């Protein structure tokens, strides 16, 4: 199942909508972020893993893929940590997916 969350990234002074898709699938345990992320977003894996650990939520031993859309828009900064975490929590059925998809998270 694909779950989605929404946020924005800036291109110059224009805010552009970013869709965050999360897929949790069977396979070797892995956590991948794709879609032109910068270093800060690539490091979100560790920040999210630590935050969920503090909430006693363990990541499953599955393949987790986060896709940031549109792929041609550079994504910068750590402000995407929350929507990435929410998309993951929805994919794991911890929060209702429809509640996550209904809002733009900043």
N, C-alpha and C positions, 0 to 999 in steps of 0.2 A: 504494500500500500504506500502510495506517495502522499506525504502531508506537506502542507505549504504554510509559510508565514511571509509577511510582507514588511519591508522597511524602505528606506530611501538612501541613495548615495548622491553626492554632488558631482556634477560635471560643470566646472566653472562656478557660476552662481545659480545654476539650474538644478533643482532637486529632481532626480529620476527614480521612479519606482523600481525596487529590486524585489524579485520573488525568490524566496529561499525554499527549495524543495529538499525533503529528507526521505531517504529510502533506507529501511533496515531490512537486510536480506540475509539468507543463509550463505555461508561461505567462511573463509578464513577471517578471524577478527581483524578489522581494519576500520579506521576512521579517516575518511578522505573529504577534503573540501576542494571543489572544482569551480571554475567560472571566473578566472582572472583575479584571484585574491592577492592582496599584498602580504607582506611578512606578518603584520599585526593580525590579520584575519587567519592566516595559516596557524598562528600560535593560539587561536581561539580554542583549538582542540584541547589543549592542556588546561586553559582557564575554565572551560565548560566541564571537563572531566573533574576538576578539583571542586567546582561549585556543586555539581551533582553529588559528589562524594560527601560533602558537608551535609547534604540533605539525606544521606543514606540511600541514594539512588545509584545503583551500580549499572554501568553500561553493559549490555548483553554481549556475549561472545559471538557476535555476528558482524557482518560487513555493514558499516554505516557510511552512506554517501550523502554529502551535502552539495547541492548544485545551486550556484548563484546565477540568476538570470536577470538581465541579459548578459551573455558571455563577453560581449565586446566592451562593456563598461568596466573600467578599472574600479575595484572596490578597495577602499582604504579605511583604516581606523578600526577601533575595537567596538564601535557602536552596533555592529552586527552580531555581537555575542548573544544578546538577549533573544532576537528572533531565531537565531540558529538553535539555541537551547530549547526554545518553545517548539520549534518544528520537530526536534528530536523527542521531546516529551510527548507530543501528539502522536508521533510514529510509534512510541512505546506504549500508547494507550494510558498514559498517566494523567494527561489533561485532554479534554474533548477537542478533537481536531477542528470542529466547526467554530469553537470559541477563538482558536488561534488564527484561523483564516479570515475571520470577520474584521480584524483590526490591523492597522499599520503600526508596527512596533519600532520605537526609536531608541 
